[in-house]
Structures are given as structure tokens and as C-alpha cells.
Amino acid sequence: MSRKAGTPFINSLNMQMNNQFIAKLYQEHQRAQHQVPTSAICRMIEGVMQLFFPVLAEEHFESEKELEAYAHSLQYDLLRTLTSMEQYLPQPAEEIAAQMMQQLPAIYLTLLQDAQAIVAGDPAAQSVEEVIRTYPGFKAVAVYRLAHVLYRLRVPLLPRVLSEYAHTQTGIDIHPGARIGSHFCIDHGTGVVIGETCVIGNYVKIYQGVTLGAISVEKTMVNIKRHPTIEDHVVIYAGATILGGNTVVGAYSMIGGNVWLTESVPPYSRVYHRPQISVRQSADPADVLNFSI
């Protein structure tokens, strides 16, 4: 990396930074671990999405061999990224890359089920293709499912890099350690938070602003289940907060908007928050408050 010397900006910068500070920064750079550009692994994941779904592909494949070659190039990109941090891996980079690629068919089928669940549950969704191309909830879950495989393979850092990439892209924060079943639907999605030890069953639907979090964030709880369990066919509406590792939401339950829940509820429960809202009518239009936002 080089910068032109002699400019006013550089000269003022030199005045502010002494040699001792530069030496300290250099030592930190030498000690740095996992020197893997974020862009490299994120490009690889975007490549996998284009491999899976033609509606996202930026190139047209003329033959199966071309598609196969593209898949091999993605495996090579992953291998190159893993090799750069191999000393921190629990097994050889080549083995991890191969295991990751072996999981792709299963991930693909699960993602199709997720997309189909969104289409089935959202009147605004016109097709699976529309969901894959435009729904932030689907993208966040897709990146999560890929990151989760790396998490299970005990690859350090990269799963979190991917989850934060999806977070910045969608506003949805899913820890790669969470366990999420099939036909998972996040509608709208902005502000959704799903913690590391959360367990979510099949056919679950959650709306924007939902938090599945921990009651306590003490560091001593690092190896303890801190986040709730959501059983099959549960719907959680906007703004609900469900906390605690011992909290279980029973199957087929519905959690209403803005609910704060820290205890378990049995299957088929209906949990809702009753707000105090005052509604009145005025005969004089001049008495009506007009707000402009």
C-alpha cells in the first residue's frame, strides 16, 4: 500500500503520529490473526447463491461443464481463504472446503423450502423467484444456512463475518450458531435478532423487530443455552421479545406484537400485549390534530 508524500494532509498526519506509535501499530499488524479480507468470503457466498438460483446469476452457463467449472472455482476460492488461516483450523483446509461443498445440495433444498414457505404465507409474494431475488428475510436466512455449516465445522471468525455481512445487507442479525429448522419465514425482517443458542423448529414465521435473546449477558454463560426454543408452527409478530435459555414457546402458538416473554408457554398458546389506546371522535374538524412526518 502506498501514499503520495508531500501533500498537506500527509504532512499534518506525520506531525500527529510519532515513530513510537507507528512501531506499535506495526507490531499489532504482525500479530494479527485471520488476515482474511471480508470481501473474499462474501464474494464466495454470493457466488454460491448465483450457483443455486439462476434468477441471481450474473452469467449464463452454456453447458453443464461450465456450471460444474463454476462450482469448482467457488470451492477453490473457499480453499484459498481457509488456507490463509489454516493454522487456526481444527482440520486441514482442504477437508473443510470439501465438507462445505458436500453440504450444498442439502442447503439448496432447504432454501427452496424456505422460499416456498414465504410464498405460501405472504399474500404479497407472487413467486419463489421474486422471494429469492428481493426478500431480505430470505437472503439473511440463506447466508445464515451457509455460515452455520462453517460454524459446525468449527471454522473461527468466518461464520461471524458472514452473519455480519448479511446483517449489514438486510438489517437482520442471525448468529451462525443458532439452530433453525426448515420452511423458516422472516417477513419484512428489519431489526430481527436471533441469538447463538436459539433453537427454532419447522414452519416458524417471525416478523420485523422480533428479538430471540438472552436474559443475562454475563460472560460466564458462554457455554450455557441462553436463548429461547421456538417449537414448530409458531408465529411471532412484530416487536415481540422472547428471552432466556429455559424459555420454550410451544408448537402452534402465536406470540402477539410487542409481547415481552421470559417464561415458557404450552403448545397452542395465544400470548398478546394489550395496549391502552384512547380513541375519541370530534364533531369539529378544526379540533383534529394533523401530523406531518
PyMOL commands that set and color helices and strands:
alter all, ss='L'
color gray80, all
select helices_A, chain A and resi 8-16+19-31+38-52+54-56+64-83+86-88+93-102+104-121+128-134+136-152+158-170+219-221+285-287
alter helices_A, ss='H'
color red, helices_A
select strands_A, chain A and resi 173-174+179-180+185-187+193-194+199-200+205-207+211-213+229-230+235-236+241-243+248-249+254-255+260-261+270-271
alter strands_A, ss='S'
color yellow, strands_A
deselect
rebuild
show_as cartoon
